[in-house]
Amino acid sequence: MAPKGKEKPNPSASQPVIAIEDFFIALNRHIDRSEFDQAIKVTYQVLAIAPGDEDVIRCKIVALGKDDKIDEALLAINEYSRKFLNDFSLFNVNKA
């Protein structure tokens, strides 16, 4: 009789997979309830999955502003505006 190999752990059994749509539903719910601190947490989760999602970036910046985290909002604007300008510049260079 052949020895049994170790069973591979099933990742779906230990950690449920959350669809990105569920994050957007939660984000919308928190914004509607003016729970901006919770909305900010959800934006970080979504950006971990979809780093360049412009809608989430906008939501993050607005939520930071509404939660009176103006310095963090300005840092996010600066960070993402540089990224968008860089992407736009690369697009124009490749287009020429």
KOLPAFI-400844 format. One record per residue (C-alpha): y, x, z; residue in three letters. Coordinates in steps of 0.1 Angstrom, whole numbers, plus 5000, padded with zeros to 4 digits. Layout:
// residues N
YXZALA...
// end
This chain:
// residues 96
500050005000MET503450144990ALA506050195017PRO508849945017LYS512350085009GLY515249995031LYS516649665023GLU520149685009LYS522649495029PRO524049195012ASN527849225012PRO528348855006SER526348775037ALA528448995060SER531848935045GLN532848625026PRO534548674993VAL537948504992ILE539148404958ALA542748504950ILE543548134945GLU542848084982ASP545448344990PHE548048174968PHE547247844985ILE547748005019ALA550948175008LEU552347844995ASN551347665027ARG553047935049HIS556247925028ILE556347545029ASP556047555067ARG558647835070SER556048065085GLU557448365068PHE555748625090ASP552348475080GLN553448465044ALA554248835045ILE550848905058LYS549248715029VAL551448895004THR550049225016TYR546449095012GLN547148964977VAL548849294967LEU545849484979ALA543849284953ILE546449254926ALA549049534931PRO551349444903GLY551549064907ASP555248994901GLU555148644917ASP553648784949VAL556149064950ILE559048814947ARG557448604974CYS557148904996LYS560849004991ILE562048644998VAL559748605028ALA561048935042LEU564648815038GLY563948475053LYS562248645083ASP565448855088ASP563649175079LYS566449275055ILE565749645057ASP562149595047GLU563249355019ALA565649615005LEU562949885007LEU560549654988ALA563249574962ILE563949944957ASN560150034955GLU559249764931TYR562449794909SER561650164904ARG558050064894LYS559249794870PHE561850024855LEU559350294851ASN556850054834ASP559549914812PHE560650274802SER557050364793LEU556750044773PHE559850124753ASN558750494747VAL555350374734ASN557050104713LYS559350344695ALA
// end
